[in-house]
């Protein structure tokens, strides 16, 4: 299983999102610290879930990081960009 699929599965299980996009951005970081030739080190996540309603941006990021805690180590995921919204916020920004 790819790391992208693992991230997707964990976030779906933890948050039952109405929208989830996981993007492997590793190719954009080739040669940077933490990048590996095989990739799967830098990811972006856009997630929309009721679980984020009423939470601050920091709380949301902490929730996502907690769901992926054992993957967020330098040997696995070097960088994770997160956009986390409630369904109301997501609909309003569309």
C-alpha positions as CSV (number, residue, x, y, z in Angstrom):
1,X,0.0,0.0,0.0
2,X,1.3,3.4,-0.9
3,X,1.8,6.0,1.8
4,X,-0.8,8.2,0.0
5,X,-3.4,5.4,0.3
6,X,-2.4,4.9,4.0
7,X,-3.0,8.6,4.7
8,X,-6.3,8.5,2.9
9,X,-7.5,5.4,4.8
10,X,-6.5,6.8,8.2
11,X,-8.2,10.1,7.6
12,X,-11.4,8.5,6.3
13,X,-11.5,6.3,9.3
14,X,-10.9,9.1,11.8
15,X,-13.1,11.8,10.3
16,X,-15.6,10.4,7.9
17,X,-14.9,13.3,5.5
18,X,-17.4,14.6,3.0
19,X,-14.4,15.6,0.9
20,X,-10.8,14.3,1.0
21,X,-7.9,14.9,-1.4
22,X,-4.4,13.6,-0.6
23,X,-1.7,14.7,-3.0
24,X,1.9,13.4,-3.1
25,X,4.0,16.6,-3.6
26,X,7.3,14.8,-3.3
27,X,8.4,15.5,-6.9
28,X,8.3,19.3,-6.1
29,X,10.8,18.8,-3.3
30,X,13.4,16.7,-5.0
31,X,16.9,17.5,-3.6
32,X,15.5,19.1,-0.5
33,X,16.2,17.9,3.0
34,X,13.9,15.0,3.9
35,X,13.2,14.1,0.2
36,X,13.9,10.6,-1.0
37,X,14.4,9.5,-4.6
38,X,11.4,7.1,-4.4
39,X,9.2,10.0,-3.1
40,X,6.3,9.6,-0.7
41,X,7.8,12.2,1.7
42,X,5.8,15.4,1.1
43,X,2.0,15.5,1.1
44,X,-0.9,18.0,0.9
45,X,-4.2,17.1,2.5
46,X,-7.5,18.9,1.9
47,X,-10.2,17.5,4.2
48,X,-13.7,18.5,5.0
49,X,-15.5,17.0,8.0
50,X,-18.1,17.8,10.6
51,X,-15.4,17.0,13.1
52,X,-13.8,20.4,12.4
53,X,-16.9,22.5,13.1
54,X,-16.2,25.0,15.9
55,X,-12.5,24.1,16.0
56,X,-9.6,26.5,15.5
57,X,-7.1,26.0,12.7
58,X,-4.6,24.8,15.2
59,X,-7.0,22.3,16.7
60,X,-7.8,21.0,13.3
61,X,-4.2,20.5,12.4
62,X,-3.5,18.8,15.7
63,X,-6.5,16.4,15.0
64,X,-5.1,15.5,11.6
65,X,-1.6,15.1,13.0
66,X,-2.8,12.9,15.8
67,X,-4.6,10.6,13.3
68,X,-1.3,10.3,11.4
69,X,1.1,10.4,14.3
70,X,3.0,7.2,13.7
71,X,3.6,8.3,10.0
72,X,4.8,11.8,10.9
73,X,8.4,10.9,11.5
74,X,11.3,11.9,9.2
75,X,11.8,8.4,7.9
76,X,8.3,8.4,6.5
77,X,6.6,11.7,6.0
78,X,8.8,14.8,6.1
79,X,6.2,17.4,5.4
80,X,2.4,17.6,5.5
81,X,0.4,20.6,4.3
82,X,-3.2,20.7,5.7
83,X,-6.3,22.4,4.7
84,X,-9.1,21.3,7.1
85,X,-12.6,22.8,6.9
86,X,-16.1,22.1,8.2
87,X,-18.7,21.4,5.5
88,X,-20.2,24.9,6.0
89,X,-16.9,26.6,5.4
90,X,-16.2,24.4,2.4
91,X,-19.6,25.2,0.8
92,X,-19.1,28.9,1.5
93,X,-15.7,28.9,-0.2
94,X,-16.8,27.0,-3.3
